[in-house]
Amino acid sequence: MDPSSTATANPTASRKAPGLGLYVQRQADGLGRYLLEQLLYFLFGWIPTVVGIGLRAIFYRLILKMNGWAAIESGVRLRFASNIRLHNGVYLDQGSYLHACPAGIEIGENTIVMHGAVLHVYNFRGMPQSGIRIGRDSLVGEYSVIRGQGGVTIGDRVYTSPFTQLLAVNHIFDDPNRPFIEQGITAQGIVIEDDVWLGAGAVITDGVRVGKGAVVAAGAVVTQDVPAHTVVAGVPARVIKPIDGSQPVNAKDRSIYFL
């Protein structure tokens, strides 16, 4: 972590006195938007089955941007819905949570966000780079967490397995005489290129780029860039093999299935 990259904003700028006004500011772009969004969640957010999916596909267009048709299951939590853009064929599973304050969240065609996944921009410091962008035909696995303060860009055909974490933010804690919450953050951003597979429980830290076609093993903690078409594993993650077309020893014993 480079202390010179510390955010220059006032470290206390994001902390305000608690109250109803602050609560609304953390939920939507103003009181009017908050009331509209909550009304639609109350009327349609709970309805199960394809009936609810159909109603939400129609009426949620009043609060978010939808290019084509998206399937939103019951129990999906949306905050700052005006900053969410869903492209055709997107599927949001039950229990997923999208918090899209300024710069927002964009999810590409036919991408699936599975049960319990959290996509959280959480930018209340005015950082221009914040946001989450996911390409087409990707999958965010169950209970995965994507924190987009520094900006997260995910390419096409990227699969994150359950419990993965992409954390585009880091706290400064250099001064032992001050609480870390008063020392600011860094937020460099994360890029996951096309055709990447992140194994279950993998953690991608701030400032990392994972190259095209790479595989991150389950449980790995990635603190440095991952070269394209390699497999990395461990804590911290290291390259353990290239993906070069060579066949594994047990290749003849495998049964391979395709869609």
Secondary structure by P-SEA (a helix, b strand, c coil): cccccccccccccccccccaaaaaaaccccaaaaaaaaaaaaaccccccaaaaaaaacccccccccccbbbbcccccccccccbbbccbbbbcccbbbbccccbbbbccbbbbcccccccccccccccccbbbbbcccccccbbbbbcccbbbbbcbbbbccccccccbbbbccccccccccbbbbbbbbbbccbbbbccbbbbccbbbbccbbbbccbbbbcccccccbbbbccccccccccccccccccccbbbbcc
